[in-house]
Amino acid sequence: DFRKGVQQYYVAIAKNNLGFKRLNTHLTAILQGEIVSYDYLFKNVGQGELLISDVHTSCGCTITEYEKKAIKPGMESKLSIKFDSKDKYGKQDKSITIYSNTYPNKTILNFSKNY
């Protein structure tokens, strides 16, 4: 159950049917050169099926995985990221832009890391 240990309140995005538990996160302590994984948990809080059409990251150091099928109303899912810290020094601020059939049609997630 991917909800374990995660805050149970959803961030409702105005006029949107995509609710994230957390829009911004700070990655835990890692060593430079490590690859760290994080799951952004979300729920379809609208009345129609949710379709994520594309996801863009702010740099090639971050890759994403997500369900490519429709998410029914009330269902939960996740967007998984992997951040490769190789050759990354100092403070890192990264973003992930999700394009979907919502209004507005994009949602921006952020994560940061200090070394």
MODELLER restraints for C-alpha pairs under 7 A, 6 or more apart:
rsr = mdl.restraints
at = mdl.atoms
rsr.add(forms.Gaussian(group=physical.xy_distance, feature=features.Distance(at['CA:7:A'], at['CA:21:A']), mean=6.78, stdev=0.5))
rsr.add(forms.Gaussian(group=physical.xy_distance, feature=features.Distance(at['CA:9:A'], at['CA:21:A']), mean=5.91, stdev=0.5))
rsr.add(forms.Gaussian(group=physical.xy_distance, feature=features.Distance(at['CA:10:A'], at['CA:19:A']), mean=5.66, stdev=0.5))
rsr.add(forms.Gaussian(group=physical.xy_distance, feature=features.Distance(at['CA:10:A'], at['CA:20:A']), mean=5.36, stdev=0.5))
rsr.add(forms.Gaussian(group=physical.xy_distance, feature=features.Distance(at['CA:10:A'], at['CA:21:A']), mean=4.18, stdev=0.5))
rsr.add(forms.Gaussian(group=physical.xy_distance, feature=features.Distance(at['CA:11:A'], at['CA:19:A']), mean=5.41, stdev=0.5))
rsr.add(forms.Gaussian(group=physical.xy_distance, feature=features.Distance(at['CA:11:A'], at['CA:20:A']), mean=5.11, stdev=0.5))
rsr.add(forms.Gaussian(group=physical.xy_distance, feature=features.Distance(at['CA:11:A'], at['CA:21:A']), mean=5.40, stdev=0.5))
rsr.add(forms.Gaussian(group=physical.xy_distance, feature=features.Distance(at['CA:11:A'], at['CA:22:A']), mean=6.50, stdev=0.5))
rsr.add(forms.Gaussian(group=physical.xy_distance, feature=features.Distance(at['CA:12:A'], at['CA:19:A']), mean=4.81, stdev=0.5))
rsr.add(forms.Gaussian(group=physical.xy_distance, feature=features.Distance(at['CA:12:A'], at['CA:20:A']), mean=6.89, stdev=0.5))
rsr.add(forms.Gaussian(group=physical.xy_distance, feature=features.Distance(at['CA:13:A'], at['CA:19:A']), mean=6.14, stdev=0.5))
rsr.add(forms.Gaussian(group=physical.xy_distance, feature=features.Distance(at['CA:15:A'], at['CA:103:A']), mean=5.96, stdev=0.5))
rsr.add(forms.Gaussian(group=physical.xy_distance, feature=features.Distance(at['CA:16:A'], at['CA:102:A']), mean=5.49, stdev=0.5))
rsr.add(forms.Gaussian(group=physical.xy_distance, feature=features.Distance(at['CA:16:A'], at['CA:103:A']), mean=5.25, stdev=0.5))
rsr.add(forms.Gaussian(group=physical.xy_distance, feature=features.Distance(at['CA:16:A'], at['CA:104:A']), mean=6.64, stdev=0.5))
rsr.add(forms.Gaussian(group=physical.xy_distance, feature=features.Distance(at['CA:17:A'], at['CA:44:A']), mean=5.60, stdev=0.5))
rsr.add(forms.Gaussian(group=physical.xy_distance, feature=features.Distance(at['CA:17:A'], at['CA:45:A']), mean=4.87, stdev=0.5))
rsr.add(forms.Gaussian(group=physical.xy_distance, feature=features.Distance(at['CA:17:A'], at['CA:46:A']), mean=4.00, stdev=0.5))
rsr.add(forms.Gaussian(group=physical.xy_distance, feature=features.Distance(at['CA:17:A'], at['CA:102:A']), mean=6.11, stdev=0.5))
rsr.add(forms.Gaussian(group=physical.xy_distance, feature=features.Distance(at['CA:18:A'], at['CA:42:A']), mean=6.88, stdev=0.5))
rsr.add(forms.Gaussian(group=physical.xy_distance, feature=features.Distance(at['CA:18:A'], at['CA:43:A']), mean=6.12, stdev=0.5))
rsr.add(forms.Gaussian(group=physical.xy_distance, feature=features.Distance(at['CA:18:A'], at['CA:44:A']), mean=5.04, stdev=0.5))
rsr.add(forms.Gaussian(group=physical.xy_distance, feature=features.Distance(at['CA:18:A'], at['CA:45:A']), mean=5.84, stdev=0.5))
rsr.add(forms.Gaussian(group=physical.xy_distance, feature=features.Distance(at['CA:19:A'], at['CA:42:A']), mean=5.39, stdev=0.5))
rsr.add(forms.Gaussian(group=physical.xy_distance, feature=features.Distance(at['CA:19:A'], at['CA:43:A']), mean=5.18, stdev=0.5))
rsr.add(forms.Gaussian(group=physical.xy_distance, feature=features.Distance(at['CA:19:A'], at['CA:44:A']), mean=6.21, stdev=0.5))
rsr.add(forms.Gaussian(group=physical.xy_distance, feature=features.Distance(at['CA:19:A'], at['CA:45:A']), mean=5.95, stdev=0.5))
rsr.add(forms.Gaussian(group=physical.xy_distance, feature=features.Distance(at['CA:20:A'], at['CA:41:A']), mean=5.95, stdev=0.5))
rsr.add(forms.Gaussian(group=physical.xy_distance, feature=features.Distance(at['CA:20:A'], at['CA:42:A']), mean=4.21, stdev=0.5))
rsr.add(forms.Gaussian(group=physical.xy_distance, feature=features.Distance(at['CA:20:A'], at['CA:43:A']), mean=6.48, stdev=0.5))
rsr.add(forms.Gaussian(group=physical.xy_distance, feature=features.Distance(at['CA:21:A'], at['CA:41:A']), mean=5.82, stdev=0.5))
rsr.add(forms.Gaussian(group=physical.xy_distance, feature=features.Distance(at['CA:21:A'], at['CA:42:A']), mean=5.92, stdev=0.5))
rsr.add(forms.Gaussian(group=physical.xy_distance, feature=features.Distance(at['CA:22:A'], at['CA:40:A']), mean=6.90, stdev=0.5))
rsr.add(forms.Gaussian(group=physical.xy_distance, feature=features.Distance(at['CA:23:A'], at['CA:109:A']), mean=4.98, stdev=0.5))
rsr.add(forms.Gaussian(group=physical.xy_distance, feature=features.Distance(at['CA:23:A'], at['CA:110:A']), mean=6.38, stdev=0.5))
rsr.add(forms.Gaussian(group=physical.xy_distance, feature=features.Distance(at['CA:24:A'], at['CA:109:A']), mean=5.96, stdev=0.5))
rsr.add(forms.Gaussian(group=physical.xy_distance, feature=features.Distance(at['CA:24:A'], at['CA:110:A']), mean=4.75, stdev=0.5))
rsr.add(forms.Gaussian(group=physical.xy_distance, feature=features.Distance(at['CA:24:A'], at['CA:111:A']), mean=5.60, stdev=0.5))
rsr.add(forms.Gaussian(group=physical.xy_distance, feature=features.Distance(at['CA:25:A'], at['CA:110:A']), mean=6.49, stdev=0.5))
rsr.add(forms.Gaussian(group=physical.xy_distance, feature=features.Distance(at['CA:25:A'], at['CA:111:A']), mean=4.80, stdev=0.5))
rsr.add(forms.Gaussian(group=physical.xy_distance, feature=features.Distance(at['CA:25:A'], at['CA:112:A']), mean=6.62, stdev=0.5))
rsr.add(forms.Gaussian(group=physical.xy_distance, feature=features.Distance(at['CA:26:A'], at['CA:111:A']), mean=5.51, stdev=0.5))
rsr.add(forms.Gaussian(group=physical.xy_distance, feature=features.Distance(at['CA:26:A'], at['CA:112:A']), mean=4.90, stdev=0.5))
rsr.add(forms.Gaussian(group=physical.xy_distance, feature=features.Distance(at['CA:26:A'], at['CA:113:A']), mean=5.89, stdev=0.5))
rsr.add(forms.Gaussian(group=physical.xy_distance, feature=features.Distance(at['CA:27:A'], at['CA:111:A']), mean=6.89, stdev=0.5))
rsr.add(forms.Gaussian(group=physical.xy_distance, feature=features.Distance(at['CA:27:A'], at['CA:112:A']), mean=6.22, stdev=0.5))
rsr.add(forms.Gaussian(group=physical.xy_distance, feature=features.Distance(at['CA:27:A'], at['CA:113:A']), mean=5.48, stdev=0.5))
rsr.add(forms.Gaussian(group=physical.xy_distance, feature=features.Distance(at['CA:32:A'], at['CA:85:A']), mean=5.56, stdev=0.5))
rsr.add(forms.Gaussian(group=physical.xy_distance, feature=features.Distance(at['CA:32:A'], at['CA:86:A']), mean=6.14, stdev=0.5))
rsr.add(forms.Gaussian(group=physical.xy_distance, feature=features.Distance(at['CA:32:A'], at['CA:88:A']), mean=6.72, stdev=0.5))
rsr.add(forms.Gaussian(group=physical.xy_distance, feature=features.Distance(at['CA:32:A'], at['CA:115:A']), mean=7.00, stdev=0.5))
rsr.add(forms.Gaussian(group=physical.xy_distance, feature=features.Distance(at['CA:33:A'], at['CA:84:A']), mean=6.81, stdev=0.5))
rsr.add(forms.Gaussian(group=physical.xy_distance, feature=features.Distance(at['CA:33:A'], at['CA:85:A']), mean=4.74, stdev=0.5))
rsr.add(forms.Gaussian(group=physical.xy_distance, feature=features.Distance(at['CA:33:A'], at['CA:86:A']), mean=3.88, stdev=0.5))
rsr.add(forms.Gaussian(group=physical.xy_distance, feature=features.Distance(at['CA:33:A'], at['CA:87:A']), mean=6.69, stdev=0.5))
rsr.add(forms.Gaussian(group=physical.xy_distance, feature=features.Distance(at['CA:34:A'], at['CA:84:A']), mean=6.23, stdev=0.5))
rsr.add(forms.Gaussian(group=physical.xy_distance, feature=features.Distance(at['CA:34:A'], at['CA:85:A']), mean=5.55, stdev=0.5))
rsr.add(forms.Gaussian(group=physical.xy_distance, feature=features.Distance(at['CA:34:A'], at['CA:86:A']), mean=6.67, stdev=0.5))
rsr.add(forms.Gaussian(group=physical.xy_distance, feature=features.Distance(at['CA:35:A'], at['CA:82:A']), mean=6.47, stdev=0.5))
rsr.add(forms.Gaussian(group=physical.xy_distance, feature=features.Distance(at['CA:35:A'], at['CA:83:A']), mean=5.49, stdev=0.5))
rsr.add(forms.Gaussian(group=physical.xy_distance, feature=features.Distance(at['CA:35:A'], at['CA:84:A']), mean=4.39, stdev=0.5))
rsr.add(forms.Gaussian(group=physical.xy_distance, feature=features.Distance(at['CA:35:A'], at['CA:85:A']), mean=6.02, stdev=0.5))
rsr.add(forms.Gaussian(group=physical.xy_distance, feature=features.Distance(at['CA:36:A'], at['CA:82:A']), mean=5.57, stdev=0.5))
rsr.add(forms.Gaussian(group=physical.xy_distance, feature=features.Distance(at['CA:36:A'], at['CA:83:A']), mean=5.29, stdev=0.5))
rsr.add(forms.Gaussian(group=physical.xy_distance, feature=features.Distance(at['CA:36:A'], at['CA:84:A']), mean=6.65, stdev=0.5))
rsr.add(forms.Gaussian(group=physical.xy_distance, feature=features.Distance(at['CA:37:A'], at['CA:81:A']), mean=5.56, stdev=0.5))
rsr.add(forms.Gaussian(group=physical.xy_distance, feature=features.Distance(at['CA:37:A'], at['CA:82:A']), mean=4.43, stdev=0.5))
rsr.add(forms.Gaussian(group=physical.xy_distance, feature=features.Distance(at['CA:37:A'], at['CA:83:A']), mean=6.41, stdev=0.5))
rsr.add(forms.Gaussian(group=physical.xy_distance, feature=features.Distance(at['CA:38:A'], at['CA:80:A']), mean=5.82, stdev=0.5))
rsr.add(forms.Gaussian(group=physical.xy_distance, feature=features.Distance(at['CA:38:A'], at['CA:81:A']), mean=5.36, stdev=0.5))
rsr.add(forms.Gaussian(group=physical.xy_distance, feature=features.Distance(at['CA:38:A'], at['CA:82:A']), mean=6.63, stdev=0.5))
rsr.add(forms.Gaussian(group=physical.xy_distance, feature=features.Distance(at['CA:39:A'], at['CA:78:A']), mean=6.08, stdev=0.5))
rsr.add(forms.Gaussian(group=physical.xy_distance, feature=features.Distance(at['CA:39:A'], at['CA:79:A']), mean=5.69, stdev=0.5))
rsr.add(forms.Gaussian(group=physical.xy_distance, feature=features.Distance(at['CA:39:A'], at['CA:80:A']), mean=4.38, stdev=0.5))
rsr.add(forms.Gaussian(group=physical.xy_distance, feature=features.Distance(at['CA:39:A'], at['CA:81:A']), mean=6.28, stdev=0.5))
rsr.add(forms.Gaussian(group=physical.xy_distance, feature=features.Distance(at['CA:40:A'], at['CA:78:A']), mean=5.47, stdev=0.5))
rsr.add(forms.Gaussian(group=physical.xy_distance, feature=features.Distance(at['CA:40:A'], at['CA:79:A']), mean=5.13, stdev=0.5))
rsr.add(forms.Gaussian(group=physical.xy_distance, feature=features.Distance(at['CA:40:A'], at['CA:80:A']), mean=6.24, stdev=0.5))
rsr.add(forms.Gaussian(group=physical.xy_distance, feature=features.Distance(at['CA:41:A'], at['CA:77:A']), mean=6.08, stdev=0.5))
rsr.add(forms.Gaussian(group=physical.xy_distance, feature=features.Distance(at['CA:41:A'], at['CA:78:A']), mean=4.43, stdev=0.5))
rsr.add(forms.Gaussian(group=physical.xy_distance, feature=features.Distance(at['CA:41:A'], at['CA:79:A']), mean=6.55, stdev=0.5))
rsr.add(forms.Gaussian(group=physical.xy_distance, feature=features.Distance(at['CA:42:A'], at['CA:76:A']), mean=5.70, stdev=0.5))
rsr.add(forms.Gaussian(group=physical.xy_distance, feature=features.Distance(at['CA:42:A'], at['CA:77:A']), mean=5.59, stdev=0.5))
rsr.add(forms.Gaussian(group=physical.xy_distance, feature=features.Distance(at['CA:42:A'], at['CA:78:A']), mean=5.78, stdev=0.5))
rsr.add(forms.Gaussian(group=physical.xy_distance, feature=features.Distance(at['CA:43:A'], at['CA:74:A']), mean=6.36, stdev=0.5))
rsr.add(forms.Gaussian(group=physical.xy_distance, feature=features.Distance(at['CA:43:A'], at['CA:75:A']), mean=5.68, stdev=0.5))
rsr.add(forms.Gaussian(group=physical.xy_distance, feature=features.Distance(at['CA:43:A'], at['CA:76:A']), mean=4.20, stdev=0.5))
rsr.add(forms.Gaussian(group=physical.xy_distance, feature=features.Distance(at['CA:43:A'], at['CA:77:A']), mean=6.23, stdev=0.5))
rsr.add(forms.Gaussian(group=physical.xy_distance, feature=features.Distance(at['CA:44:A'], at['CA:50:A']), mean=6.40, stdev=0.5))
rsr.add(forms.Gaussian(group=physical.xy_distance, feature=features.Distance(at['CA:44:A'], at['CA:71:A']), mean=6.74, stdev=0.5))
rsr.add(forms.Gaussian(group=physical.xy_distance, feature=features.Distance(at['CA:44:A'], at['CA:72:A']), mean=6.75, stdev=0.5))
rsr.add(forms.Gaussian(group=physical.xy_distance, feature=features.Distance(at['CA:44:A'], at['CA:73:A']), mean=5.11, stdev=0.5))
rsr.add(forms.Gaussian(group=physical.xy_distance, feature=features.Distance(at['CA:44:A'], at['CA:74:A']), mean=5.29, stdev=0.5))
rsr.add(forms.Gaussian(group=physical.xy_distance, feature=features.Distance(at['CA:44:A'], at['CA:75:A']), mean=5.73, stdev=0.5))
rsr.add(forms.Gaussian(group=physical.xy_distance, feature=features.Distance(at['CA:44:A'], at['CA:76:A']), mean=6.47, stdev=0.5))
rsr.add(forms.Gaussian(group=physical.xy_distance, feature=features.Distance(at['CA:45:A'], at['CA:73:A']), mean=6.13, stdev=0.5))
rsr.add(forms.Gaussian(group=physical.xy_distance, feature=features.Distance(at['CA:45:A'], at['CA:74:A']), mean=5.72, stdev=0.5))
rsr.add(forms.Gaussian(group=physical.xy_distance, feature=features.Distance(at['CA:46:A'], at['CA:73:A']), mean=5.81, stdev=0.5))
rsr.add(forms.Gaussian(group=physical.xy_distance, feature=features.Distance(at['CA:47:A'], at['CA:73:A']), mean=5.49, stdev=0.5))
rsr.add(forms.Gaussian(group=physical.xy_distance, feature=features.Distance(at['CA:48:A'], at['CA:72:A']), mean=6.84, stdev=0.5))
rsr.add(forms.Gaussian(group=physical.xy_distance, feature=features.Distance(at['CA:48:A'], at['CA:73:A']), mean=5.87, stdev=0.5))
rsr.add(forms.Gaussian(group=physical.xy_distance, feature=features.Distance(at['CA:49:A'], at['CA:70:A']), mean=5.84, stdev=0.5))
rsr.add(forms.Gaussian(group=physical.xy_distance, feature=features.Distance(at['CA:49:A'], at['CA:71:A']), mean=5.49, stdev=0.5))
rsr.add(forms.Gaussian(group=physical.xy_distance, feature=features.Distance(at['CA:49:A'], at['CA:72:A']), mean=4.68, stdev=0.5))
rsr.add(forms.Gaussian(group=physical.xy_distance, feature=features.Distance(at['CA:49:A'], at['CA:73:A']), mean=5.89, stdev=0.5))
rsr.add(forms.Gaussian(group=physical.xy_distance, feature=features.Distance(at['CA:50:A'], at['CA:70:A']), mean=5.49, stdev=0.5))
rsr.add(forms.Gaussian(group=physical.xy_distance, feature=features.Distance(at['CA:50:A'], at['CA:71:A']), mean=4.96, stdev=0.5))
rsr.add(forms.Gaussian(group=physical.xy_distance, feature=features.Distance(at['CA:50:A'], at['CA:72:A']), mean=6.42, stdev=0.5))
rsr.add(forms.Gaussian(group=physical.xy_distance, feature=features.Distance(at['CA:50:A'], at['CA:101:A']), mean=6.39, stdev=0.5))
rsr.add(forms.Gaussian(group=physical.xy_distance, feature=features.Distance(at['CA:51:A'], at['CA:69:A']), mean=6.82, stdev=0.5))
rsr.add(forms.Gaussian(group=physical.xy_distance, feature=features.Distance(at['CA:51:A'], at['CA:70:A']), mean=5.00, stdev=0.5))
rsr.add(forms.Gaussian(group=physical.xy_distance, feature=features.Distance(at['CA:51:A'], at['CA:71:A']), mean=6.58, stdev=0.5))
rsr.add(forms.Gaussian(group=physical.xy_distance, feature=features.Distance(at['CA:51:A'], at['CA:100:A']), mean=5.52, stdev=0.5))
rsr.add(forms.Gaussian(group=physical.xy_distance, feature=features.Distance(at['CA:51:A'], at['CA:101:A']), mean=5.70, stdev=0.5))
rsr.add(forms.Gaussian(group=physical.xy_distance, feature=features.Distance(at['CA:52:A'], at['CA:68:A']), mean=6.84, stdev=0.5))
rsr.add(forms.Gaussian(group=physical.xy_distance, feature=features.Distance(at['CA:52:A'], at['CA:99:A']), mean=5.91, stdev=0.5))
rsr.add(forms.Gaussian(group=physical.xy_distance, feature=features.Distance(at['CA:52:A'], at['CA:100:A']), mean=4.22, stdev=0.5))
rsr.add(forms.Gaussian(group=physical.xy_distance, feature=features.Distance(at['CA:52:A'], at['CA:101:A']), mean=6.80, stdev=0.5))
rsr.add(forms.Gaussian(group=physical.xy_distance, feature=features.Distance(at['CA:53:A'], at['CA:99:A']), mean=5.60, stdev=0.5))
rsr.add(forms.Gaussian(group=physical.xy_distance, feature=features.Distance(at['CA:53:A'], at['CA:100:A']), mean=5.19, stdev=0.5))
rsr.add(forms.Gaussian(group=physical.xy_distance, feature=features.Distance(at['CA:54:A'], at['CA:98:A']), mean=6.12, stdev=0.5))
rsr.add(forms.Gaussian(group=physical.xy_distance, feature=features.Distance(at['CA:54:A'], at['CA:99:A']), mean=5.13, stdev=0.5))
rsr.add(forms.Gaussian(group=physical.xy_distance, feature=features.Distance(at['CA:55:A'], at['CA:96:A']), mean=6.89, stdev=0.5))
rsr.add(forms.Gaussian(group=physical.xy_distance, feature=features.Distance(at['CA:55:A'], at['CA:97:A']), mean=5.62, stdev=0.5))
rsr.add(forms.Gaussian(group=physical.xy_distance, feature=features.Distance(at['CA:55:A'], at['CA:98:A']), mean=4.57, stdev=0.5))
rsr.add(forms.Gaussian(group=physical.xy_distance, feature=features.Distance(at['CA:55:A'], at['CA:99:A']), mean=6.07, stdev=0.5))
rsr.add(forms.Gaussian(group=physical.xy_distance, feature=features.Distance(at['CA:56:A'], at['CA:96:A']), mean=5.70, stdev=0.5))
rsr.add(forms.Gaussian(group=physical.xy_distance, feature=features.Distance(at['CA:56:A'], at['CA:97:A']), mean=5.12, stdev=0.5))
rsr.add(forms.Gaussian(group=physical.xy_distance, feature=features.Distance(at['CA:56:A'], at['CA:98:A']), mean=6.62, stdev=0.5))
rsr.add(forms.Gaussian(group=physical.xy_distance, feature=features.Distance(at['CA:57:A'], at['CA:95:A']), mean=5.94, stdev=0.5))
rsr.add(forms.Gaussian(group=physical.xy_distance, feature=features.Distance(at['CA:57:A'], at['CA:96:A']), mean=4.48, stdev=0.5))
rsr.add(forms.Gaussian(group=physical.xy_distance, feature=features.Distance(at['CA:57:A'], at['CA:97:A']), mean=6.34, stdev=0.5))
rsr.add(forms.Gaussian(group=physical.xy_distance, feature=features.Distance(at['CA:58:A'], at['CA:94:A']), mean=5.86, stdev=0.5))
rsr.add(forms.Gaussian(group=physical.xy_distance, feature=features.Distance(at['CA:58:A'], at['CA:95:A']), mean=5.33, stdev=0.5))
rsr.add(forms.Gaussian(group=physical.xy_distance, feature=features.Distance(at['CA:58:A'], at['CA:96:A']), mean=6.32, stdev=0.5))
rsr.add(forms.Gaussian(group=physical.xy_distance, feature=features.Distance(at['CA:61:A'], at['CA:83:A']), mean=5.74, stdev=0.5))
rsr.add(forms.Gaussian(group=physical.xy_distance, feature=features.Distance(at['CA:61:A'], at['CA:84:A']), mean=5.16, stdev=0.5))
rsr.add(forms.Gaussian(group=physical.xy_distance, feature=features.Distance(at['CA:62:A'], at['CA:81:A']), mean=6.60, stdev=0.5))
rsr.add(forms.Gaussian(group=physical.xy_distance, feature=features.Distance(at['CA:62:A'], at['CA:82:A']), mean=5.53, stdev=0.5))
rsr.add(forms.Gaussian(group=physical.xy_distance, feature=features.Distance(at['CA:62:A'], at['CA:83:A']), mean=4.50, stdev=0.5))
rsr.add(forms.Gaussian(group=physical.xy_distance, feature=features.Distance(at['CA:62:A'], at['CA:84:A']), mean=6.36, stdev=0.5))
rsr.add(forms.Gaussian(group=physical.xy_distance, feature=features.Distance(at['CA:63:A'], at['CA:81:A']), mean=5.62, stdev=0.5))
rsr.add(forms.Gaussian(group=physical.xy_distance, feature=features.Distance(at['CA:63:A'], at['CA:82:A']), mean=5.35, stdev=0.5))
rsr.add(forms.Gaussian(group=physical.xy_distance, feature=features.Distance(at['CA:63:A'], at['CA:83:A']), mean=6.76, stdev=0.5))
rsr.add(forms.Gaussian(group=physical.xy_distance, feature=features.Distance(at['CA:64:A'], at['CA:79:A']), mean=6.78, stdev=0.5))
rsr.add(forms.Gaussian(group=physical.xy_distance, feature=features.Distance(at['CA:64:A'], at['CA:80:A']), mean=5.50, stdev=0.5))
rsr.add(forms.Gaussian(group=physical.xy_distance, feature=features.Distance(at['CA:64:A'], at['CA:81:A']), mean=4.49, stdev=0.5))
rsr.add(forms.Gaussian(group=physical.xy_distance, feature=features.Distance(at['CA:64:A'], at['CA:82:A']), mean=6.52, stdev=0.5))
rsr.add(forms.Gaussian(group=physical.xy_distance, feature=features.Distance(at['CA:65:A'], at['CA:79:A']), mean=5.87, stdev=0.5))
rsr.add(forms.Gaussian(group=physical.xy_distance, feature=features.Distance(at['CA:65:A'], at['CA:80:A']), mean=5.09, stdev=0.5))
rsr.add(forms.Gaussian(group=physical.xy_distance, feature=features.Distance(at['CA:65:A'], at['CA:81:A']), mean=6.51, stdev=0.5))
rsr.add(forms.Gaussian(group=physical.xy_distance, feature=features.Distance(at['CA:66:A'], at['CA:78:A']), mean=6.38, stdev=0.5))
rsr.add(forms.Gaussian(group=physical.xy_distance, feature=features.Distance(at['CA:66:A'], at['CA:79:A']), mean=4.81, stdev=0.5))
rsr.add(forms.Gaussian(group=physical.xy_distance, feature=features.Distance(at['CA:66:A'], at['CA:80:A']), mean=6.37, stdev=0.5))
rsr.add(forms.Gaussian(group=physical.xy_distance, feature=features.Distance(at['CA:89:A'], at['CA:115:A']), mean=6.68, stdev=0.5))
rsr.add(forms.Gaussian(group=physical.xy_distance, feature=features.Distance(at['CA:90:A'], at['CA:114:A']), mean=5.74, stdev=0.5))
rsr.add(forms.Gaussian(group=physical.xy_distance, feature=features.Distance(at['CA:90:A'], at['CA:115:A']), mean=5.46, stdev=0.5))
rsr.add(forms.Gaussian(group=physical.xy_distance, feature=features.Distance(at['CA:91:A'], at['CA:113:A']), mean=5.69, stdev=0.5))
rsr.add(forms.Gaussian(group=physical.xy_distance, feature=features.Distance(at['CA:91:A'], at['CA:114:A']), mean=4.43, stdev=0.5))
rsr.add(forms.Gaussian(group=physical.xy_distance, feature=features.Distance(at['CA:91:A'], at['CA:115:A']), mean=6.62, stdev=0.5))
rsr.add(forms.Gaussian(group=physical.xy_distance, feature=features.Distance(at['CA:92:A'], at['CA:112:A']), mean=5.31, stdev=0.5))
rsr.add(forms.Gaussian(group=physical.xy_distance, feature=features.Distance(at['CA:92:A'], at['CA:113:A']), mean=5.06, stdev=0.5))
rsr.add(forms.Gaussian(group=physical.xy_distance, feature=features.Distance(at['CA:92:A'], at['CA:114:A']), mean=6.35, stdev=0.5))
rsr.add(forms.Gaussian(group=physical.xy_distance, feature=features.Distance(at['CA:93:A'], at['CA:111:A']), mean=5.99, stdev=0.5))
rsr.add(forms.Gaussian(group=physical.xy_distance, feature=features.Distance(at['CA:93:A'], at['CA:112:A']), mean=4.40, stdev=0.5))
rsr.add(forms.Gaussian(group=physical.xy_distance, feature=features.Distance(at['CA:93:A'], at['CA:113:A']), mean=6.71, stdev=0.5))
rsr.add(forms.Gaussian(group=physical.xy_distance, feature=features.Distance(at['CA:94:A'], at['CA:110:A']), mean=5.77, stdev=0.5))
rsr.add(forms.Gaussian(group=physical.xy_distance, feature=features.Distance(at['CA:94:A'], at['CA:111:A']), mean=5.44, stdev=0.5))
rsr.add(forms.Gaussian(group=physical.xy_distance, feature=features.Distance(at['CA:94:A'], at['CA:112:A']), mean=6.16, stdev=0.5))
rsr.add(forms.Gaussian(group=physical.xy_distance, feature=features.Distance(at['CA:95:A'], at['CA:108:A']), mean=6.67, stdev=0.5))
rsr.add(forms.Gaussian(group=physical.xy_distance, feature=features.Distance(at['CA:95:A'], at['CA:109:A']), mean=5.58, stdev=0.5))
rsr.add(forms.Gaussian(group=physical.xy_distance, feature=features.Distance(at['CA:95:A'], at['CA:110:A']), mean=4.39, stdev=0.5))
rsr.add(forms.Gaussian(group=physical.xy_distance, feature=features.Distance(at['CA:95:A'], at['CA:111:A']), mean=6.35, stdev=0.5))
rsr.add(forms.Gaussian(group=physical.xy_distance, feature=features.Distance(at['CA:96:A'], at['CA:108:A']), mean=5.67, stdev=0.5))
rsr.add(forms.Gaussian(group=physical.xy_distance, feature=features.Distance(at['CA:96:A'], at['CA:109:A']), mean=5.08, stdev=0.5))
rsr.add(forms.Gaussian(group=physical.xy_distance, feature=features.Distance(at['CA:96:A'], at['CA:110:A']), mean=6.31, stdev=0.5))
rsr.add(forms.Gaussian(group=physical.xy_distance, feature=features.Distance(at['CA:97:A'], at['CA:106:A']), mean=6.49, stdev=0.5))
rsr.add(forms.Gaussian(group=physical.xy_distance, feature=features.Distance(at['CA:97:A'], at['CA:107:A']), mean=5.74, stdev=0.5))
rsr.add(forms.Gaussian(group=physical.xy_distance, feature=features.Distance(at['CA:97:A'], at['CA:108:A']), mean=4.52, stdev=0.5))
rsr.add(forms.Gaussian(group=physical.xy_distance, feature=features.Distance(at['CA:97:A'], at['CA:109:A']), mean=6.39, stdev=0.5))
rsr.add(forms.Gaussian(group=physical.xy_distance, feature=features.Distance(at['CA:98:A'], at['CA:106:A']), mean=5.32, stdev=0.5))
rsr.add(forms.Gaussian(group=physical.xy_distance, feature=features.Distance(at['CA:98:A'], at['CA:107:A']), mean=5.12, stdev=0.5))
rsr.add(forms.Gaussian(group=physical.xy_distance, feature=features.Distance(at['CA:98:A'], at['CA:108:A']), mean=6.30, stdev=0.5))
rsr.add(forms.Gaussian(group=physical.xy_distance, feature=features.Distance(at['CA:99:A'], at['CA:105:A']), mean=5.59, stdev=0.5))
rsr.add(forms.Gaussian(group=physical.xy_distance, feature=features.Distance(at['CA:99:A'], at['CA:106:A']), mean=4.51, stdev=0.5))
rsr.add(forms.Gaussian(group=physical.xy_distance, feature=features.Distance(at['CA:99:A'], at['CA:107:A']), mean=6.73, stdev=0.5))
rsr.add(forms.Gaussian(group=physical.xy_distance, feature=features.Distance(at['CA:100:A'], at['CA:106:A']), mean=6.28, stdev=0.5))
